[in-house]
Amino acid sequence: MRHSPVISAPPTSAGRHPAGEGARLGRGAVPLVAVAHGSRDPRAAATVEALLERVRQARPGLTVRSAYLDHGPPTLAQALHGLREAVVLPLLLTEAYHSRVDLPAALAEARARDPLLRVRYGTTLGPHPLLLPALERRLSEAGVRPGAPDTALVLVSAGSSDARANAVIADLASAWAARPSWAAPGFQEGGGGRWWDVVPAYASAAGPTPAEAVAALRAAGAPRVAVAPYLLAPGFFADKVRRDTLAAGADVVADVLGPSPELVEVVLERYTGALRHEPVRVPA
């Protein structure tokens, strides 16, 4: 199913949660187990842990554990060990192979260890309306004014063999190009302009590549080109995107999303959304 990004409302204050859910987010709340893809690059795990530490700070008393699908412990089964109930939340920016295949397999492993375990399964972090302000925060930190009409953007995701996941990025780029930008509270006043253009690109498994997208914008006459990585953490893809796009003529490459306040709020919103569902036993 193809998702359409919703971007009609500006960001709210970090950590806001739906009315009536507050009691579920303090001491005695269902623990949160956040599952990231994992990487051989130690910067990736450090970034995930920094994000989750900010989640803990936003909700004191909430037990938050991390897990990784690959490249290092703890596995999901290890993170769930000793819990009778948990919200399992994928720290993934699109719904694709990892959320549809890898995570259910990891949950099956957890089921083999503990048949009585009950979980609420959260949705992926993206798409979400707060991710565009998070991207604009990183661009602003790199010296790019939100909505600068002389600047074209390349929105870069990791890419997927699942065409539905890639279509989410293409839709997000189109929607970003079509609406006025805003500056996220707390880092810059103003905003409200429209970018010269916003185009999608994929670091793997699909085209155009980030370098191809930069070159195409230059050929089309874009006065300035900035790259916005739709990536959670640093690592192989982020390094390659920076190297290749600068070589292709990009003026600026923003940082990855990392532990931005917008992402903290998305994590908490996905958590509270999962709490509305009845817990289920992990399928065998």
C-alpha positions as CSV (number, residue, x, y, z in Angstrom):
1,M,0.0,0.0,0.0
2,R,1.4,3.4,-0.9
3,H,1.6,6.0,1.8
4,S,1.0,9.7,1.2
5,P,2.9,12.0,3.4
6,V,0.8,14.4,5.5
7,I,2.5,17.8,5.8
8,S,-0.3,20.3,6.4
9,A,0.6,21.2,10.0
10,P,3.8,22.7,11.4
11,P,5.7,20.8,14.0
12,T,4.6,20.7,17.6
13,S,6.7,20.8,20.7
14,A,8.9,17.8,21.2
15,G,7.4,15.0,23.3
16,R,3.7,15.9,22.9
17,H,1.4,12.9,23.1
18,P,-2.3,12.3,22.7
19,A,-4.7,13.2,25.5
20,G,-5.4,10.3,27.8
21,E,-2.1,8.5,27.1
22,G,0.0,10.4,29.6
23,A,-0.5,7.8,32.4
24,R,0.8,5.1,30.1
25,L,4.1,6.9,29.6
26,G,5.5,7.2,33.1
27,R,6.6,4.6,35.7
28,G,4.9,1.3,35.2
29,A,4.4,1.9,31.5
30,V,4.8,-0.9,28.9
31,P,8.5,-1.0,28.1
32,L,9.7,0.3,24.7
33,V,12.1,-1.9,22.6
34,A,13.3,0.1,19.7
35,V,14.8,-1.9,16.8
36,A,17.4,-0.3,14.4
37,H,18.9,-1.9,11.3
38,G,22.4,-2.0,12.7
39,S,25.8,-1.2,11.1
40,R,29.4,-2.2,11.3
41,D,30.1,1.6,11.8
42,P,30.1,2.3,15.5
43,R,28.8,5.8,14.8
44,A,25.5,4.3,13.8
45,A,24.8,2.6,17.2
46,A,26.1,5.6,19.0
47,T,23.5,7.8,17.2
48,V,20.7,5.3,17.9
49,E,21.6,5.3,21.6
50,A,21.8,9.1,21.7
51,L,18.2,9.2,20.2
52,L,16.9,6.7,22.7
53,E,18.6,8.6,25.6
54,R,16.7,11.7,24.6
55,V,13.5,9.6,24.5
56,R,14.3,8.6,28.1
57,Q,14.8,12.2,29.1
58,A,11.5,13.2,27.5
59,R,9.7,10.4,29.4
60,P,11.4,9.7,32.7
61,G,10.5,6.3,34.1
62,L,9.8,4.7,30.7
63,T,12.0,1.7,30.2
64,V,13.6,2.0,26.8
65,R,15.8,-0.7,25.3
66,S,17.6,-0.9,22.0
67,A,18.0,-3.8,19.6
68,Y,19.6,-4.3,16.2
69,L,18.6,-6.5,13.3
70,D,22.2,-7.0,12.2
71,H,25.9,-6.2,12.8
72,G,25.8,-6.4,16.6
73,P,24.0,-7.0,19.9
74,P,21.6,-6.8,21.4
75,T,19.4,-8.8,19.2
76,L,15.6,-8.3,19.5
77,A,15.3,-11.6,21.4
78,Q,18.1,-10.4,23.8
79,A,16.4,-7.0,24.3
80,L,13.0,-8.6,25.1
81,H,14.5,-11.1,27.5
82,G,12.9,-10.9,30.9
83,L,9.9,-8.8,29.7
84,R,6.4,-10.1,29.8
85,E,5.0,-7.3,27.6
86,A,6.6,-4.7,25.3
87,V,6.1,-2.2,22.5
88,V,8.4,-3.2,19.7
89,L,9.1,-0.1,17.5
90,P,11.1,-0.2,14.3
91,L,13.6,2.6,14.0
92,L,13.2,2.6,10.2
93,L,12.3,5.5,8.0
94,T,10.2,3.5,5.5
95,E,8.2,0.4,5.5
96,A,10.1,-2.1,3.4
97,Y,11.9,-5.5,3.6
98,H,13.3,-5.0,7.1
99,S,9.9,-4.2,8.7
100,R,8.0,-6.7,6.6
101,V,10.4,-9.6,6.7
102,D,13.4,-9.2,9.1
103,L,11.5,-7.9,12.1
104,P,8.8,-10.7,12.0
105,A,11.6,-13.2,11.8
106,A,13.3,-11.6,14.8
107,L,10.0,-11.7,16.7
108,A,9.7,-15.4,15.8
109,E,13.1,-16.0,17.4
110,A,11.9,-14.1,20.5
111,R,8.8,-16.3,20.6
112,A,11.0,-19.4,20.6
113,R,12.7,-18.2,23.7
114,D,9.5,-17.0,25.5
115,P,6.1,-18.3,24.3
116,L,4.3,-16.1,26.8
117,L,5.7,-12.9,25.6
118,R,3.1,-10.3,24.4
119,V,4.0,-7.4,22.2
120,R,2.4,-4.4,20.7
121,Y,4.1,-3.7,17.3
122,G,4.6,0.0,16.3
123,T,4.8,1.4,12.8
124,T,7.9,2.7,11.2
125,L,9.1,6.2,11.9
126,G,8.4,7.4,8.4
127,P,6.5,8.8,6.6
128,H,5.5,11.4,9.2
129,P,4.9,15.1,9.0
130,L,7.6,15.9,11.5
131,L,10.3,14.4,9.4
132,L,10.3,17.4,6.9
133,P,11.0,19.9,9.7
134,A,13.7,17.6,10.9
135,L,15.3,17.6,7.5
136,E,15.0,21.3,7.3
137,R,16.7,21.6,10.7
138,R,19.7,19.7,9.4
139,L,19.8,21.8,6.3
140,S,19.6,25.0,8.4
141,E,22.5,23.8,10.5
142,A,24.5,23.3,7.3
143,G,23.8,26.9,6.3
144,V,20.8,26.5,4.0
145,R,17.9,28.8,4.7
146,P,14.6,26.8,4.8
147,G,12.7,27.3,1.5
148,A,15.5,29.2,-0.2
149,P,14.1,29.8,-3.8
150,D,17.6,29.6,-5.3
151,T,18.3,26.2,-3.8
152,A,17.3,22.8,-5.2
153,L,17.2,19.8,-2.9
154,V,18.1,16.2,-3.4
155,L,16.2,14.1,-0.9
156,V,18.3,10.9,-0.5
157,S,17.0,7.7,1.1
158,A,18.9,4.4,1.4
159,G,16.8,2.9,-1.3
160,S,15.0,-0.4,-1.4
161,S,14.2,-3.3,-3.7
162,D,10.5,-2.6,-2.7
163,A,9.1,-0.1,-5.1
164,R,6.5,0.9,-2.5
165,A,9.2,2.2,-0.2
166,N,10.8,4.1,-3.0
167,A,7.5,5.6,-4.0
168,V,7.1,7.0,-0.4
169,I,10.3,9.0,-1.0
170,A,9.2,10.2,-4.4
171,D,5.9,11.4,-2.9
172,L,7.7,13.1,-0.1
173,A,10.0,15.0,-2.4
174,S,7.0,16.1,-4.5
175,A,5.1,17.2,-1.5
176,W,8.1,19.1,-0.1
177,A,8.6,20.9,-3.4
178,A,4.9,22.0,-3.5
179,R,4.5,23.6,-0.1
180,P,6.1,26.5,1.8
181,S,8.8,25.4,4.2
182,W,8.8,26.3,7.8
183,A,11.6,26.5,10.3
184,A,11.3,24.1,13.2
185,P,10.9,25.9,16.6
186,G,14.1,26.5,18.4
187,F,16.6,26.7,15.7
188,Q,15.7,29.4,13.2
189,E,13.0,32.0,12.8
190,G,11.3,32.6,9.5
191,G,11.0,30.1,6.6
192,G,7.9,30.0,4.5
193,G,9.6,30.0,1.0
194,R,9.6,27.3,-1.7
195,W,12.6,25.5,-2.8
196,W,13.8,25.7,-6.5
197,D,12.9,22.0,-6.7
198,V,13.1,18.9,-4.7
199,V,13.9,15.5,-6.3
200,P,14.3,12.0,-4.8
201,A,17.4,9.9,-5.1
202,Y,18.4,6.5,-3.7
203,A,21.8,5.4,-2.4
204,S,21.1,1.7,-3.5
205,A,18.7,-0.6,-5.3
206,A,17.0,2.1,-7.3
207,G,17.6,5.3,-9.4
208,P,18.5,8.0,-9.7
209,T,21.6,7.8,-7.6
210,P,22.3,10.9,-5.5
211,A,25.1,11.9,-7.8
212,E,22.9,11.6,-10.9
213,A,20.2,13.7,-9.2
214,V,22.7,16.4,-8.4
215,A,24.0,16.4,-12.0
216,A,20.5,16.6,-13.4
217,L,19.6,19.6,-11.3
218,R,22.8,21.3,-12.4
219,A,22.0,20.6,-16.0
220,A,18.5,22.0,-15.5
221,G,20.0,25.3,-14.3
222,A,19.6,25.1,-10.5
223,P,21.6,28.0,-9.0
224,R,22.5,26.0,-5.9
225,V,22.1,22.3,-4.9
226,A,21.8,20.9,-1.4
227,V,21.5,17.3,-0.3
228,A,19.2,16.2,2.5
229,P,19.9,12.7,3.7
230,Y,16.8,10.8,4.7
231,L,19.0,8.6,6.9
232,L,18.8,7.9,10.6
233,A,22.5,7.5,11.4
234,P,26.0,7.9,9.9
235,G,27.6,5.0,8.2
236,F,28.5,3.6,4.8
237,F,25.5,5.1,2.9
238,A,25.8,8.6,4.5
239,D,29.6,8.7,3.8
240,K,29.1,7.6,0.2
241,V,26.3,10.1,-0.4
242,R,28.4,13.0,0.9
243,R,31.4,11.9,-1.2
244,D,29.6,11.3,-4.4
245,T,27.3,14.3,-4.3
246,L,30.0,16.8,-3.5
247,A,32.0,15.3,-6.4
248,A,29.0,15.7,-8.7
249,G,28.6,19.4,-7.8
250,A,26.5,19.7,-4.7
251,D,27.1,22.8,-2.7
252,V,26.0,21.5,0.6
253,V,25.3,18.1,2.2
254,A,23.3,18.2,5.4
255,D,23.8,15.8,8.3
256,V,21.7,12.7,8.9
257,L,18.6,13.0,11.0
258,G,20.1,11.6,14.2
259,P,18.7,12.5,17.6
260,S,16.8,15.5,16.5
261,P,13.9,16.7,18.7
262,E,11.4,15.9,15.9
263,L,12.6,12.3,15.8
264,V,12.2,12.0,19.6
265,E,8.6,13.2,19.2
266,V,7.9,10.7,16.4
267,V,9.3,7.8,18.5
268,L,7.0,8.8,21.4
269,E,4.0,9.2,19.0
270,R,4.6,5.8,17.5
271,Y,4.9,4.3,20.9
272,T,1.6,5.8,22.2
273,G,-0.1,4.7,18.9
274,A,1.0,1.1,19.5
275,L,-0.4,1.3,23.1
276,R,-3.9,1.7,21.6
277,H,-3.7,-1.9,20.2
278,E,-4.3,-4.9,22.4
279,P,-1.1,-6.9,23.0
280,V,-0.7,-10.2,21.2
281,R,1.4,-13.2,21.7
282,V,4.3,-13.3,19.4
283,P,3.4,-15.6,16.5
284,A,5.3,-18.9,16.2
